[in-house]
Amino acid sequence: MIEETSSGVVIFRKDNEKILFLLLHYPSGHWDFVKGKMESGESAHETAIRETKEETGITDVQFIDDFEEWIQYNFQFEGELVHKKVVFFLGETKTKNVKISHEHINYSWLDYATAMEKTTFDNAKTILSKSYSLLSKTL
């Protein structure tokens, strides 16, 4: 089994009194957050920053303290079983316009309820729910 570690960010921005979350549309059809493999020598935060810039063009992410959530899952890649661990951070941006990379086909800024409906995977819904819960207490 291949072991892989990735890092990602639940990116949000404030639009007046509303909190909007960024979801990316992947070519396989699912909607999820920014994430990618950690490169040698990178910290989890460095990976999250690099992946955010590569996948969205966003460079002004401010991480929210006390949010670090891990998920893990298995998938098949070229006949091999991969065990993937992903750490997610929560980050605020002021950037509204996103420049998606070749890795995605679309993006949306969505309120919490709509983001919960659109998010494909249960583990991503859990991360989104925990993000919203923390933001509801702190903002």
C-alpha atoms as an extended CHARMM CRD file, in Angstrom:
* protein
*
       139  EXT
         1         1  MET       CA              0.0000000000        0.0000000000        0.0000000000  PROA      1               0.0000000000
         2         2  ILE       CA              1.2050000000        3.4910000000       -0.8800000000  PROA      2               0.0000000000
         3         3  GLU       CA              1.1320000000        6.1030000000        1.9070000000  PROA      3               0.0000000000
         4         4  GLU       CA              0.4010000000        9.6890000000        0.8830000000  PROA      4               0.0000000000
         5         5  THR       CA              0.0470000000       12.8900000000        2.9040000000  PROA      5               0.0000000000
         6         6  SER       CA             -1.6390000000       16.0190000000        1.6170000000  PROA      6               0.0000000000
         7         7  SER       CA             -2.5430000000       19.4050000000        2.9870000000  PROA      7               0.0000000000
         8         8  GLY       CA             -5.5450000000       21.5530000000        2.1890000000  PROA      8               0.0000000000
         9         9  VAL       CA             -7.4750000000       24.6620000000        3.1150000000  PROA      9               0.0000000000
        10        10  VAL       CA            -11.1060000000       25.4460000000        3.6560000000  PROA      10              0.0000000000
        11        11  ILE       CA            -11.0290000000       28.9410000000        2.1710000000  PROA      11              0.0000000000
        12        12  PHE       CA            -13.6930000000       31.4720000000        3.0850000000  PROA      12              0.0000000000
        13        13  ARG       CA            -14.3730000000       35.1520000000        2.6230000000  PROA      13              0.0000000000
        14        14  LYS       CA            -16.8330000000       37.5500000000        4.1360000000  PROA      14              0.0000000000
        15        15  ASP       CA            -19.4110000000       39.2040000000        1.8930000000  PROA      15              0.0000000000
        16        16  ASN       CA            -21.1500000000       41.7770000000        4.0840000000  PROA      16              0.0000000000
        17        17  GLU       CA            -22.4870000000       39.6370000000        6.9400000000  PROA      17              0.0000000000
        18        18  LYS       CA            -22.3190000000       36.3490000000        5.0250000000  PROA      18              0.0000000000
        19        19  ILE       CA            -19.5470000000       33.7810000000        5.1210000000  PROA      19              0.0000000000
        20        20  LEU       CA            -18.8570000000       32.2520000000        1.7060000000  PROA      20              0.0000000000
        21        21  PHE       CA            -16.8130000000       29.0790000000        1.2120000000  PROA      21              0.0000000000
        22        22  LEU       CA            -14.7590000000       28.2520000000       -1.8740000000  PROA      22              0.0000000000
        23        23  LEU       CA            -15.4410000000       24.9080000000       -3.5080000000  PROA      23              0.0000000000
        24        24  LEU       CA            -13.5350000000       23.6080000000       -6.5250000000  PROA      24              0.0000000000
        25        25  HSD       CA            -15.1100000000       21.3980000000       -9.1900000000  PROA      25              0.0000000000
        26        26  TYR       CA            -12.8310000000       18.5020000000      -10.0660000000  PROA      26              0.0000000000
        27        27  PRO       CA            -12.8860000000       16.8450000000      -13.5240000000  PROA      27              0.0000000000
        28        28  SER       CA            -14.0660000000       13.5700000000      -11.9420000000  PROA      28              0.0000000000
        29        29  GLY       CA            -17.2370000000       15.4480000000      -11.0020000000  PROA      29              0.0000000000
        30        30  HSD       CA            -16.8540000000       16.0460000000       -7.2840000000  PROA      30              0.0000000000
        31        31  TRP       CA            -16.7520000000       19.3630000000       -5.4200000000  PROA      31              0.0000000000
        32        32  ASP       CA            -14.1100000000       19.7540000000       -2.7440000000  PROA      32              0.0000000000
        33        33  PHE       CA            -11.5860000000       22.1060000000       -1.1480000000  PROA      33              0.0000000000
        34        34  VAL       CA             -8.0750000000       23.1150000000       -2.2010000000  PROA      34              0.0000000000
        35        35  LYS       CA             -5.6240000000       20.3380000000       -1.4040000000  PROA      35              0.0000000000
        36        36  GLY       CA             -2.4890000000       18.6820000000       -2.6730000000  PROA      36              0.0000000000
        37        37  LYS       CA              0.4500000000       16.4410000000       -1.8820000000  PROA      37              0.0000000000
        38        38  MET       CA              3.1340000000       17.6310000000        0.4840000000  PROA      38              0.0000000000
        39        39  GLU       CA              6.4920000000       17.9710000000       -1.2190000000  PROA      39              0.0000000000
        40        40  SER       CA              9.7610000000       16.9810000000        0.3960000000  PROA      40              0.0000000000
        41        41  GLY       CA             10.8450000000       19.5020000000        3.0150000000  PROA      41              0.0000000000
        42        42  GLU       CA              7.5150000000       21.3350000000        3.1140000000  PROA      42              0.0000000000
        43        43  SER       CA              5.4940000000       21.9170000000        6.2560000000  PROA      43              0.0000000000
        44        44  ALA       CA              1.7480000000       21.3180000000        6.1240000000  PROA      44              0.0000000000
        45        45  HSD       CA              1.1190000000       25.0850000000        6.1360000000  PROA      45              0.0000000000
        46        46  GLU       CA              3.6350000000       25.6470000000        3.3280000000  PROA      46              0.0000000000
        47        47  THR       CA              1.9020000000       22.9800000000        1.2350000000  PROA      47              0.0000000000
        48        48  ALA       CA             -1.4990000000       24.5560000000        1.9160000000  PROA      48              0.0000000000
        49        49  ILE       CA             -0.2250000000       27.9870000000        0.8350000000  PROA      49              0.0000000000
        50        50  ARG       CA              1.4500000000       26.6110000000       -2.3160000000  PROA      50              0.0000000000
        51        51  GLU       CA             -1.5780000000       24.5450000000       -3.3270000000  PROA      51              0.0000000000
        52        52  THR       CA             -3.9200000000       27.5030000000       -2.7660000000  PROA      52              0.0000000000
        53        53  LYS       CA             -1.8070000000       29.6830000000       -5.0560000000  PROA      53              0.0000000000
        54        54  GLU       CA             -1.4380000000       26.9590000000       -7.7150000000  PROA      54              0.0000000000
        55        55  GLU       CA             -5.0970000000       25.9150000000       -7.7620000000  PROA      55              0.0000000000
        56        56  THR       CA             -6.8280000000       29.2890000000       -7.2750000000  PROA      56              0.0000000000
        57        57  GLY       CA             -4.3440000000       32.1330000000       -7.7140000000  PROA      57              0.0000000000
        58        58  ILE       CA             -5.1930000000       33.2710000000       -4.1630000000  PROA      58              0.0000000000
        59        59  THR       CA             -2.1640000000       34.5230000000       -2.2440000000  PROA      59              0.0000000000
        60        60  ASP       CA             -3.6780000000       36.3600000000        0.7390000000  PROA      60              0.0000000000
        61        61  VAL       CA             -4.8560000000       33.4970000000        2.9590000000  PROA      61              0.0000000000
        62        62  GLN       CA             -4.8770000000       34.2450000000        6.6820000000  PROA      62              0.0000000000
        63        63  PHE       CA             -5.0510000000       31.0250000000        8.6930000000  PROA      63              0.0000000000
        64        64  ILE       CA             -7.4910000000       30.8160000000       11.5930000000  PROA      64              0.0000000000
        65        65  ASP       CA             -5.7560000000       29.6670000000       14.7650000000  PROA      65              0.0000000000
        66        66  ASP       CA             -6.8500000000       26.4620000000       16.4600000000  PROA      66              0.0000000000
        67        67  PHE       CA             -8.1840000000       24.7540000000       13.3390000000  PROA      67              0.0000000000
        68        68  GLU       CA             -6.4040000000       21.6330000000       12.1430000000  PROA      68              0.0000000000
        69        69  GLU       CA             -8.5190000000       18.6820000000       11.0590000000  PROA      69              0.0000000000
        70        70  TRP       CA             -7.2230000000       15.3750000000        9.7070000000  PROA      70              0.0000000000
        71        71  ILE       CA             -9.0770000000       12.9470000000        7.4660000000  PROA      71              0.0000000000
        72        72  GLN       CA             -7.9240000000        9.7050000000        5.9020000000  PROA      72              0.0000000000
        73        73  TYR       CA             -9.2150000000        7.4440000000        3.2060000000  PROA      73              0.0000000000
        74        74  ASN       CA             -8.1490000000        4.7560000000        0.7500000000  PROA      74              0.0000000000
        75        75  PHE       CA             -8.4250000000        4.7770000000       -3.0280000000  PROA      75              0.0000000000
        76        76  GLN       CA             -7.1000000000        2.8600000000       -6.0110000000  PROA      76              0.0000000000
        77        77  PHE       CA             -4.5460000000        4.4330000000       -8.3240000000  PROA      77              0.0000000000
        78        78  GLU       CA             -3.1710000000        2.4670000000      -11.2800000000  PROA      78              0.0000000000
        79        79  GLY       CA             -4.0430000000       -0.8090000000       -9.5580000000  PROA      79              0.0000000000
        80        80  GLU       CA             -2.3930000000        0.1130000000       -6.2590000000  PROA      80              0.0000000000
        81        81  LEU       CA             -4.1620000000        0.8320000000       -2.9890000000  PROA      81              0.0000000000
        82        82  VAL       CA             -3.3090000000        4.2960000000       -1.6580000000  PROA      82              0.0000000000
        83        83  HSD       CA             -3.8330000000        5.3050000000        1.9670000000  PROA      83              0.0000000000
        84        84  LYS       CA             -4.1490000000        9.0840000000        2.0110000000  PROA      84              0.0000000000
        85        85  LYS       CA             -4.0120000000       11.3570000000        5.0510000000  PROA      85              0.0000000000
        86        86  VAL       CA             -5.0230000000       14.9960000000        4.5850000000  PROA      86              0.0000000000
        87        87  VAL       CA             -4.7420000000       17.8380000000        7.0730000000  PROA      87              0.0000000000
        88        88  PHE       CA             -7.0840000000       20.7640000000        6.5330000000  PROA      88              0.0000000000
        89        89  PHE       CA             -6.6290000000       24.2900000000        7.7730000000  PROA      89              0.0000000000
        90        90  LEU       CA             -9.1560000000       27.1120000000        7.7520000000  PROA      90              0.0000000000
        91        91  GLY       CA             -8.1660000000       30.2980000000        5.9590000000  PROA      91              0.0000000000
        92        92  GLU       CA             -9.7100000000       33.6490000000        5.1800000000  PROA      92              0.0000000000
        93        93  THR       CA             -9.1220000000       35.5790000000        1.9780000000  PROA      93              0.0000000000
        94        94  LYS       CA            -10.2300000000       38.9730000000        0.6960000000  PROA      94              0.0000000000
        95        95  THR       CA             -9.8250000000       37.7480000000       -2.8960000000  PROA      95              0.0000000000
        96        96  LYS       CA            -13.0700000000       37.2670000000       -4.7890000000  PROA      96              0.0000000000
        97        97  ASN       CA            -11.8250000000       36.3760000000       -8.2790000000  PROA      97              0.0000000000
        98        98  VAL       CA            -10.3470000000       32.9050000000       -8.5890000000  PROA      98              0.0000000000
        99        99  LYS       CA             -8.0490000000       31.7150000000      -11.3780000000  PROA      99              0.0000000000
       100       100  ILE       CA             -8.5280000000       27.9580000000      -11.3820000000  PROA      100             0.0000000000
       101       101  SER       CA             -5.7270000000       25.7060000000      -12.5720000000  PROA      101             0.0000000000
       102       102  HSD       CA             -5.9000000000       22.9550000000      -15.1740000000  PROA      102             0.0000000000
       103       103  GLU       CA             -6.7510000000       20.5870000000      -12.2820000000  PROA      103             0.0000000000
       104       104  HSD       CA            -10.2950000000       21.9580000000      -11.9960000000  PROA      104             0.0000000000
       105       105  ILE       CA            -13.2050000000       22.8050000000      -14.2740000000  PROA      105             0.0000000000
       106       106  ASN       CA            -15.0300000000       25.3830000000      -12.1530000000  PROA      106             0.0000000000
       107       107  TYR       CA            -15.3610000000       26.9780000000       -8.7310000000  PROA      107             0.0000000000
       108       108  SER       CA            -18.0790000000       28.5290000000       -6.5870000000  PROA      108             0.0000000000
       109       109  TRP       CA            -18.2930000000       30.8100000000       -3.5660000000  PROA      109             0.0000000000
       110       110  LEU       CA            -21.1710000000       29.3920000000       -1.5350000000  PROA      110             0.0000000000
       111       111  ASP       CA            -22.9310000000       30.0460000000        1.7470000000  PROA      111             0.0000000000
       112       112  TYR       CA            -22.7270000000       27.2490000000        4.3100000000  PROA      112             0.0000000000
       113       113  ALA       CA            -26.0430000000       25.5340000000        3.5100000000  PROA      113             0.0000000000
       114       114  THR       CA            -25.4130000000       25.5220000000       -0.2480000000  PROA      114             0.0000000000
       115       115  ALA       CA            -21.8040000000       24.3930000000        0.2320000000  PROA      115             0.0000000000
       116       116  MET       CA            -23.0150000000       21.4760000000        2.3850000000  PROA      116             0.0000000000
       117       117  GLU       CA            -25.3760000000       20.4180000000       -0.3960000000  PROA      117             0.0000000000
       118       118  LYS       CA            -22.7420000000       20.7400000000       -3.1310000000  PROA      118             0.0000000000
       119       119  THR       CA            -19.8050000000       19.1600000000       -1.2910000000  PROA      119             0.0000000000
       120       120  THR       CA            -19.5200000000       15.5920000000       -2.5220000000  PROA      120             0.0000000000
       121       121  PHE       CA            -17.7690000000       13.5650000000        0.1710000000  PROA      121             0.0000000000
       122       122  ASP       CA            -18.9060000000       13.0030000000        3.7490000000  PROA      122             0.0000000000
       123       123  ASN       CA            -15.4500000000       13.7150000000        5.1810000000  PROA      123             0.0000000000
       124       124  ALA       CA            -15.4380000000       17.0820000000        3.3790000000  PROA      124             0.0000000000
       125       125  LYS       CA            -18.9070000000       17.8260000000        4.7750000000  PROA      125             0.0000000000
       126       126  THR       CA            -17.5430000000       17.1020000000        8.2670000000  PROA      126             0.0000000000
       127       127  ILE       CA            -14.6130000000       19.4850000000        7.7220000000  PROA      127             0.0000000000
       128       128  LEU       CA            -16.9890000000       22.1570000000        6.3880000000  PROA      128             0.0000000000
       129       129  SER       CA            -19.3070000000       21.7260000000        9.3690000000  PROA      129             0.0000000000
       130       130  LYS       CA            -16.4110000000       22.0590000000       11.8450000000  PROA      130             0.0000000000
       131       131  SER       CA            -15.1750000000       25.1470000000        9.9590000000  PROA      131             0.0000000000
       132       132  TYR       CA            -18.5680000000       26.8020000000       10.0820000000  PROA      132             0.0000000000
       133       133  SER       CA            -19.0260000000       25.9470000000       13.7460000000  PROA      133             0.0000000000
       134       134  LEU       CA            -15.7060000000       27.6150000000       14.6590000000  PROA      134             0.0000000000
       135       135  LEU       CA            -16.4140000000       30.6660000000       12.4780000000  PROA      135             0.0000000000
       136       136  SER       CA            -19.8880000000       31.0750000000       13.9800000000  PROA      136             0.0000000000
       137       137  LYS       CA            -18.2780000000       31.4120000000       17.4160000000  PROA      137             0.0000000000
       138       138  THR       CA            -15.4170000000       33.7100000000       16.4390000000  PROA      138             0.0000000000
       139       139  LEU       CA            -16.7510000000       36.0900000000       13.8020000000  PROA      139             0.0000000000
